Amino acid sequence: MHGPSLARFEFGDYSATLEASGGRYRMLDSYLGGGEVLTANTRRRSTGELEIYSEGQTYGVRARLLRNLAIASYPGGERAVRLSGSLTGRSYNALFAAADKGALPVAIFLLWYLAANRRRAYRMGRPAGGEKM
């Protein structure tokens, strides 16, 4: 991580860059010459809701920063990705739809999103209007 607005993900020969600007996010793939793998927009910052587009699929995301939890769902409500972290944020579990080509990039993005924004959430306290998941 290079601060809360930029990060680089590397796994073997694969690498991607994650960028944030305001309420917009992008994930760029180095194999695609910097092409977009994923874009995300904040729907409601106070409740941690995002909308993600990846591999032609739209995902609705509800993130709970204080609980270190994010769930991405398809438009029909079925879960595509569930990412949960330990209290200290040192370990995470990810469950995702393996048949969905966009689910792995979404899981990587959500890992970065939780890690980059958790600190802000603890300083501010619980976001207004937050519901239980």
PyMOL commands that set and color helices and strands:
alter all, ss='L'
color gray80, all
select helices_A, chain A and resi 45-47+103-124
alter helices_A, ss='H'
color red, helices_A
select strands_A, chain A and resi 6-11+14-21+24-29+35-44+49-54+57-64+69-73+79-85+92-96
alter strands_A, ss='S'
color yellow, strands_A
deselect
rebuild
show_as cartoon
